[in-house]
Amino acid sequence: MKRKYFFVILSLMFAIFLSGCGVENGIVPSETAELNISIDPNPVPYSAIEEGWEFAMTISESNGVGVTISSLKFDLYDSQEEELIITETEIYYEVDIIDWFGANYISAFSSIQEPTFYTWGEEFSGNYDMLTVAGIDDNGNPVEATARIDYLPQ
């Protein structure tokens, strides 16, 4: 009988040990979404018809965790690679993103895309934008991705 209890207790201890694997300080690790940004074409040619630079932007998730996009930030840089902070930084938040893309949520292994985007010629004074996309994934993790958008001269 004692032998039977010994194996039951040993089995319970083994199960408790296995359930604690991967847990550090009581926190179970979770997967984090991975955002990817693609710009097509890049570098972006000037369109005389649209009087600006036209491109498609795709934001995708590639690690199997959905993500809610909370902001898109465009920082414009000049030919000396200095950021034009005062007049050229544009930030779009959730309502703007929904208006622009039709949604601000990206399911696991999916994407959102905007077929065209314009930077109007008369307001343009830089050579490239650094785009930063930020959000919170379904596991509560903050996520961010950046991409460089190069503009060809007029």
C-alpha positions as CSV (number, residue, x, y, z in Angstrom):
1,M,0.0,0.0,0.0
2,K,2.8,2.4,0.9
3,R,4.3,1.6,-2.5
4,K,1.1,2.7,-4.2
5,Y,1.1,6.0,-2.3
6,F,4.7,6.5,-3.2
7,F,4.0,6.3,-6.9
8,V,0.9,8.5,-6.7
9,I,2.9,11.2,-4.8
10,L,5.8,10.8,-7.2
11,S,3.4,11.2,-10.2
12,L,1.8,14.3,-8.7
13,M,5.2,15.9,-8.1
14,F,6.3,15.1,-11.6
15,A,3.0,16.7,-13.0
16,I,3.6,19.8,-10.8
17,F,7.2,20.0,-12.0
18,L,6.1,19.8,-15.7
19,S,3.4,22.4,-15.3
20,G,6.0,24.9,-14.0
21,C,8.3,24.5,-17.0
22,G,8.6,27.7,-19.0
23,V,7.2,29.8,-16.1
24,E,9.5,32.4,-14.7
25,N,8.4,34.4,-11.7
26,G,4.9,33.2,-12.1
27,I,4.6,34.6,-15.6
28,V,3.8,32.3,-18.5
29,P,5.5,33.5,-21.6
30,S,3.3,34.2,-24.6
31,E,3.8,34.7,-28.3
32,T,4.2,38.2,-29.5
33,A,2.9,39.5,-32.9
34,E,5.4,40.4,-35.5
35,L,4.5,43.3,-37.8
36,N,6.0,43.7,-41.2
37,I,5.6,46.7,-43.5
38,S,6.0,46.6,-47.3
39,I,6.0,49.6,-49.6
40,D,5.5,49.0,-53.4
41,P,7.3,50.4,-55.2
42,N,10.2,51.5,-53.1
43,P,11.9,53.8,-54.0
44,V,8.7,55.6,-55.0
45,P,8.7,57.5,-58.3
46,Y,7.0,60.8,-58.7
47,S,3.6,60.8,-60.5
48,A,3.0,63.9,-62.6
49,I,-0.6,62.8,-63.1
50,E,-1.2,62.7,-59.3
51,E,1.3,65.5,-58.6
52,G,2.9,63.4,-55.9
53,W,4.5,60.1,-55.0
54,E,2.1,57.2,-55.2
55,F,2.6,53.8,-53.6
56,A,0.9,50.9,-51.9
57,M,1.5,50.1,-48.2
58,T,0.9,46.7,-46.7
59,I,1.1,46.0,-43.0
60,S,1.1,42.3,-42.1
61,E,1.4,40.0,-39.1
62,S,3.7,37.0,-39.4
63,N,4.0,35.3,-36.0
64,G,0.4,34.0,-35.5
65,V,-0.9,36.6,-33.0
66,G,-3.5,39.2,-34.0
67,V,-2.6,42.9,-33.4
68,T,-4.5,46.2,-33.0
69,I,-2.7,49.0,-34.7
70,S,-2.8,52.1,-32.6
71,S,-0.6,54.5,-34.5
72,L,1.3,55.2,-37.8
73,K,4.0,57.8,-37.6
74,F,5.8,59.3,-40.6
75,D,9.1,61.1,-39.9
76,L,10.4,63.0,-43.0
77,Y,14.1,63.3,-43.5
78,D,16.0,65.7,-45.8
79,S,18.9,65.1,-48.1
80,Q,21.4,65.6,-45.2
81,E,19.5,62.8,-43.3
82,E,18.3,65.3,-40.7
83,E,14.8,64.8,-39.4
84,L,12.4,67.6,-40.3
85,I,10.6,67.6,-36.9
86,I,8.7,70.8,-36.8
87,T,6.5,70.7,-40.0
88,E,6.9,67.2,-41.5
89,T,6.0,64.6,-38.9
90,E,2.6,63.1,-39.4
91,I,0.9,60.8,-36.8
92,Y,-2.3,58.9,-37.5
93,Y,-4.2,57.2,-34.6
94,E,-6.8,54.5,-34.5
95,V,-9.8,56.5,-36.0
96,D,-7.6,57.7,-38.8
97,I,-6.2,54.2,-39.5
98,I,-9.7,52.8,-39.6
99,D,-10.7,55.5,-42.1
100,W,-7.6,54.9,-44.2
101,F,-7.4,51.1,-44.2
102,G,-11.0,50.2,-43.3
103,A,-9.7,48.5,-40.1
104,N,-7.0,48.8,-37.5
105,Y,-7.0,45.1,-36.5
106,I,-4.8,42.6,-38.2
107,S,-5.6,38.9,-37.6
108,A,-2.8,36.3,-37.2
109,F,-1.0,35.7,-40.5
110,S,-3.0,38.3,-42.3
111,S,-2.6,41.9,-43.5
112,I,-4.2,45.3,-44.2
113,Q,-3.4,47.3,-47.3
114,E,-4.0,50.7,-48.7
115,P,-3.5,50.7,-52.5
116,T,-2.4,54.3,-52.8
117,F,-0.9,57.0,-50.7
118,Y,0.2,60.5,-51.9
119,T,2.7,63.0,-50.6
120,W,1.8,66.2,-52.5
121,G,4.6,67.7,-54.5
122,E,4.3,71.3,-53.4
123,E,4.5,70.4,-49.7
124,F,7.3,67.9,-50.1
125,S,10.7,68.9,-49.0
126,G,12.4,65.6,-48.0
127,N,14.1,62.6,-49.4
128,Y,12.6,59.8,-47.3
129,D,10.1,58.9,-44.6
130,M,10.7,56.6,-41.7
131,L,7.4,54.9,-41.0
132,T,6.7,53.5,-37.5
133,V,3.7,51.3,-37.0
134,A,2.8,50.6,-33.3
135,G,0.1,48.5,-31.7
136,I,-0.9,46.0,-29.0
137,D,-1.1,42.3,-29.8
138,D,-3.8,39.9,-28.6
139,N,-1.6,38.8,-25.7
140,G,-1.2,42.4,-24.5
141,N,2.3,42.9,-25.8
142,P,3.4,46.2,-27.4
143,V,4.6,45.7,-30.9
144,E,6.3,48.0,-33.4
145,A,7.8,47.9,-36.9
146,T,9.6,50.5,-39.0
147,A,10.2,50.9,-42.7
148,R,12.0,53.4,-44.8
149,I,10.1,55.0,-47.8
150,D,12.5,56.5,-50.3
151,Y,11.2,59.1,-52.8
152,L,12.8,59.6,-56.2
153,P,13.2,63.3,-57.3
154,Q,10.6,64.9,-59.5
